[in-house]
Amino acid sequence: PPFWTGEFVKVWSVSKNRWFFDGVIEQSLDSDRVIENQRVKAGMVKVRFGGGLSCKWLEPDEALATLSRVSHRWVSIGRGDQLPNRSVPAGDSSQLGEVVVARTRQGLL
């Protein structure tokens, strides 16, 4: 498969004509399977994006055309909250009361 499970990606949406920068590969198949009563072929990937509200299965060629790897993801964490595993402080906003952290590809949401 062109991408691996847990990898952060940006997703091009043809219908919205824009990039979503919060994509994550949920599944990457190395063999044909039946998932949720649907035949899914080897090499396909399932990507979730749009704040977790959208997901889709992509053929390998389509994945290469509409997904792009990213090295990190920015997330907001409330002041005083525990930082997620594999995160690093990147700054804070005294006005908004939040800490902004960057997470590497190896960290999962």
Secondary structure, DSSP 4 states (H G I P E B T S, - for coil): --S-TT-EEEEEETTTTEEEEEEEEEEE-SS-EEETTEEE-TT-EEEEETTTTEEEEE-HHHHHHHEEE-SEEEEEEETTSPPPTTEEEEEEETTTTEEEEEEETT---
